[in-house]
Amino acid sequence: MRWTKSLALTAALLLAAPAFSADKPDIGLPTVKPEKMGFSSERLKALDTAMDALVDKGRLPGILTIVARHGKVVAVNVYGAKDTEAKAPLTADTIFRMYSQTKPVTAVAMTILFEEGKWKLDDPVTKFVPEFKNLKVFKGLDDKGQPILEPVSRSATMRELMTHTAGFAYGLVTDNPVDKAYFESGLLGSKNLDAMLGEATTLPLANQPGARWKYSIAVDIQGAIVERLSGQSLPDFMQSRIFGPLGMKDTGFYVPDDKKPRQAALYAVNPKSRAIVPAEGFMVLDVSKPPTMAMGGGGLVSTAHDYLRFAQMLANGGALDGVRILSPAGVKMMESNHLSDAVMAQKPMGPGMGFGFDGSVVMDPAAAGTLAGKGTYSWGGAAGTWFWVDPENDVVFLGMIQVLGWYGMGDVNLEHLSQTLVYSALVDPKK
């Protein structure tokens, strides 16, 4: 296996060599040389060079990437700082805020319950959240600037809830009346999931169920449904059914005191100067203590070790190290496109892309402009983490950064860049 760890922060951090072999930490899976898994070591260096350059140029504080194939890690790169002010280097066991990369974990929780017969794809959401029976739908503004509302035509289905096509909004942006109403309601700061559902009943849907794809609170609603169907809190369900069985020892909805020294500082992009600055504002989740409302759409913290094991479980068809979380059929269902033909015609995820349970799916690699295989399932988080699972090539990739809004930098798409460089290094895919 190729293992790289370089630090380019200040003169004080320019101490690490391009590679090291001492005291390699446990990263969750066995490690092998790239050539054993069909990769070229020389070509994989281009991935590190490209990622590390973003730190060297001050574009990122730090970055961590892992490439695995057939359940074996072939490359790890840990570069830069977890805290630039403290001059603390990023390490393989650094704890990151995962934000929306929580969503695939909630999808697995929901799929576990699906396999237990607790819900069906075409069930109405109101079967589990009867509070949603009398929702209203935004139709526009009248001549006085007041919202025009109409009754919802039908309950959204569970399939629509799992794919952001149920009509809900999010409130993460305020460039339209519905999202502005969500933001101003403080819904994401509700005291618990039941209160969040109650607040959602007072807000209009952005459109009738099934009409279009819109990023939304759907996955937080899923978290509430997990609690109602299982009789456990969302954190307890995930711990007992996912984290504990998979050995995800540092994953949860907060960082305990004894682990805080390993937590990555959080940064953001200054919208005017484009500089990386300490993050502040409502997007900075308090992960110092257990939350009163565990957010299935964005509340987890995790490490490379833990999330790699989660992703590899998916790549293995639902099992890892003799522990089965889902059936292969359940994983396939989760990673299949579930958007209707009408929504697919709108190309919400871009050409060649569909959407499964809480994550995007490559339907046509050529149309999508990617070297990743058909069926590749992926998602990322607001602070810049990203991952994918490619069943066709049996490749798993994980990337971790800690900058809110970094996707808005515009000139670098980390997922596209990393996919291109990873698959350019896969020179013997038949191995």
Protein Blocks (a to p, Z undefined) as FASTA:
>chain_A
ZZdddddfbfmlmmbcfbdfehpacehiacddfklnopafklmmmmmmmmmmmmmnopaf
bdcddddeehiafbdcdehjfblklopacdfkbccdfkjmmmmmmmmmmmmmmmnopacf
klcfklmmmmlmmcccdfbdcfkopacddddfbdcdfklmmnopnopanklaccbfklmm
mmmnommmcfbfklmmmmmmmpccfbdehkaccddfklmmmmmmmmmmnopafklmmmmm
mmmmnopakgcfbdcfklmmmpccdddddfklopacddedjklccfkbccfbdcfklmcc
cdfklmmmmmmmmmnoopaehiafbdfklmmmmmpcfbdfklmmnomnoghiacdehiac
dfblmlnopabdehiacdddfkopacdddfklopacdddddbehklmnopacfklmmmmm
mmmmmmblmZZ
